[in-house]
Amino acid sequence: MNLNDEGKKILEVLVSHLERVKPGRQDTYLGYKQMHEILSLPRVRERWGDSLKIQGLSALAEWTERNELPGITGLIISKTTFEPGKGYFTLFNKNESDYKWWEEEIRKSTVYDWSTYVSSNIEFIAVDLDTPERDDLTVSRIIRDCSLSYFVKQIHNYECQICGLAIGLSGGNKYAEAHHLKPLGKPHNGPDCIENMICVCPNHHAMLDYGAIEIDTSKIKQIKEHEISREYINYHNINILKS
């Protein structure tokens, strides 16, 4: 199955963006509306997602599935729900709540060699990751992700353990992120356990990722249901801080 020109253009945008992607961090993914703006596409359906589907997204998704390639189209999400369309999961015969599979597809996309399918001189495309898409859907809901990170955020009432901020969403929902102090995967190979997690706001998540702040146990909010291991706090402060 050959990929049409519209699908190729979307693939080139996604491949150029991969260096900025962090699997499982939906704030580093691209929105349907953003893709329209990058590719100068008209909005031909009421929903941005439906509009993009008929302008190359569906063709690209089906092409990746038939050729057994990583599900790179999972990088395109609604910036209201922070999720891809349900069709992304059903195309690969996955349950729409299988977020671990989704994260793994994005991880595989970041390490896959796409040079066979895109131009060798493809240039990085600058993207504003904060572009809002509040007209994408009329109903907002919180991000559903793996059970451990959901548990950590839930028991902290979605409040950042560093600054106390809880981001309010429409419908009374809240938003926070779970950070692994000893990062998962190589070269750190940290464990996916709650003792290695901290509930934080997006700003402090970015600071922790880039080693911009130290973890001071006397200043972070802790509760008896969630005890962060000193081992992983020390790992962050020694190996990640200003690394």
N, C-alpha and C positions, 0 to 999 in steps of 0.2 A: 504493500500500500504506500503510494507516494503522498507526501505532505504538500498541500496546496500553498500558494504564495502567501495567503493571509495567515495560515498557521505558522509558516516559516518566520514571518515578521514577529509574531508573538514569541516564538521560541528564541529568536535572537535577543529580544528584550529581556527575557527571563535569564538566559545564559549570561548576558552582560551584567545582570544584577546579582548573580550567585555569590560574588565575593563579599557582598554586604549581608548575606542571609545567615541567620543563626537558627538552625532547626529547633522547632518548638517555640520560637519567639515570634509570634504573629505580627508584632510591631515592626519586624524587619521584612515582612512580606509586602506584596503589591496589591492594590485595590483595583476593582473593576473600572472605576472611574479614572484612576490613574493611568491604566492601560489605554483607555480611550484618548487621554490627553497626550500620552507619549507617542502614540501612533497616529494622532490626528484623525481619529475615527469619529463618525457621526453617531449620535445616540439614536438608534433605530427601534428600540423597544422601551417601554416604560421603566423597566429595571435595567441598570447598567450591566448586571450579570447576563441577563437574557440577550441584551444587545451585543455583548462581546461573544457570546456563544455562536451566533450566526455570522460573526465576522472573523472566524478563525479559531476560536477557543475550542469548540466541540471537535473540529477537525484535528487539532493538535492533540487533544486528550485521547481521541480514538486511535490516532497514529501511535502514540506512546504505548497504549495498551496492546495493540496488535503486534507491535515490534518488541514487546517485553522490555521496554525502557523504563527508567525511573519516572514516577508520576510527577513530573516537574510542574504540571498545571496546578498542583496543590499550592503553589506559591501565590496564586491569584485568589484573593478572598474578598468578602464583603467587609468593609471597615466599620460596619455597624455590628455585625455578629462575630467578626474575626474568625470566620469559617469559610471554606470553599462551598460551592453549591452541593446539594445532595447528590447530584449526578456524578460528582467526582468519586464518591465512594461506591455507588452502585455500578459504575462502569467497570471497576476492578473487583466486583462481587464482595465488597466489604460493607460491614455495618456502618451506618453514618456516625456512630459514636466511637469508631475505632481510631482514636487520636494517636495512639502509639504507632500504628501502621502508617498514618499520615506523616508523622514526624520522621519516621524511618525513610519514607519515600523522599522527603525533602533532603535528608542527610545524604542519601544515595545520589540525589541530583547534584549536590554540591561537589561530589568527588568524581562523578562520571565525566568521561571525555566526550564532550559534545562536538568536537572539532569536525567530525565527519559530516555533521548536519548543518553547521552554521559557517559563515564566512570566516576565513582565517584571520582577517584584519578587523574583526568586530571590535568596536570601541565601547568603553564603559558608558552607559547612559545614566546621567544624573537624574535622580528621582527624589522628590520631596516625600518622605515617608509619613509626614504628618497631614497630608491632604485629607480633609474630612469628606465623608460620603454619607451624610445623615439622611439623604433622600433615597438611599439604596433600598431600604426596607422600612416599613412603618412600625415594626416591633423590634426592640433590642433585647438581647439576652446575654448573660455572661458567657465567657469562654468556657467550654467544657474540655478538660484535658485529663491527663492520667490521674488515677485515684489518689496517689500520694501527694502530688502538688495541690490537687483540689482539697484534700484533707487539711494540709498545712494552711492554705488560705482561709478555709472555712473556720477553723478553730481560732484564727486570729481576727475573725470578722472582717477580712480583707483590709486590715489596717497594716501599714508598713511598720515593721518592727524597729526601724531606725528613726523615722520621723513622725509616725502615727497617722500619716495621710491615708484616707480611704477614698478612692475615686468613685463618685456616684454616677451611675448610668440611669437612663430612663427606665421606668417601671420599678424603681426602687432597688435595682441591682447594684452591686459594687464590683470594682475591678482592682485586682492586684496581681502580682507575679511571684512565682516561687523560684528562687535562685539556689543553685548548687554551689556551696563554698569551695569544695574540691570538684572542679568541672568533670562532667562525664566524658568518656572517650579519651583517645590519645591526645597528648602525652600524659595527662593527669590520671585518667582511669578512676575517677571518683565513683562512689556507690550511689545508686538511686534509692536513698533512704531518707526519712524525715530528719534524722540526726545530722544530715549533710545539707539540709534546706533551711532557708530563711524567707519569710514572707516580706516582700518589699514593693514599693511603688516603682513605676517604670524608670524614674530618674535615678533612684538608688540602685536599681538593677544594672543600669548602664555603668554607673560608677564602680560597682563591684566587678562587673565584667572586665573593665579596663584597669582594674587595680588602682583606682583613684582614691579610695578610702579604706581605712583600717576598721576592722571589727573590734569594737570595745564592748565587752560583755557587761560592763557597768552602765552602759548607756542604751543598750537595746532592750526592747520589751520582751520578756520571756514569761511563759506560763508553764504550769506543771505538766500539761498534756503534751508539751513539745519542748524537749530539752536538746539544744544544739550541742553536738559533741565538741569538746575542746580540741580534739585532734583536727577537725576540719576547720575550726576557727584559726588555729595555728597555721594550718596549711595555707589558708588564704593570706594571712598576715605575713608569712615568710616567702611563699612562692608566687603569689599573684600580685600582691601589693607592689605597685610601680615596676612590675616586671617588664 
